[in-house]
């Protein structure tokens, strides 16, 4: 009697599909599917993981640390699978895969925060563990931008990502890197492959444009 393979979990199936898409290299046609796969992973795993680890009364600092650990584990699993699949131009594809995966995670996290923001405004049932994380992001953003509404800024980042031209997407990438991903300036420069001068120009221009748009 032949042994049967264990069933593949939904998470493993999604990770395998994401790895397959990333290993194919640059293909804008895959963007929405990749973003949806990453978003589903965050949505499915964030709340249960936080509650299981710390309980319903966790504080924001512990929640953020646990969230970061979860993302790191996700990166390691997907990129290890990707290395096994990359037969042609492995270094180039690995670089692309890492950058694109980080971009998808950043945009998926932005979408999660926007969803939480909208539930708060509509007085819908908003998960307490997400509220801790949301407040952490908001406090960090307001430290640099006390005059800008955080909820409105999230919505504008998404509009730039989704409907903007090249310049608007560049603005979104810089501000997401700073205020959603929590990266240092040097890390954003490395991830986007831009010089310090270009980073500061885009960052300052993006904030100025954000203030102008949200003041209308």
Helices and strands as residue ranges (DSSP letters): H 10-23, G 28-30, H 31-54, H 60-85, H 90-121, H 128-144, H 150-163, H 166-179, H 185-192, H 196-214
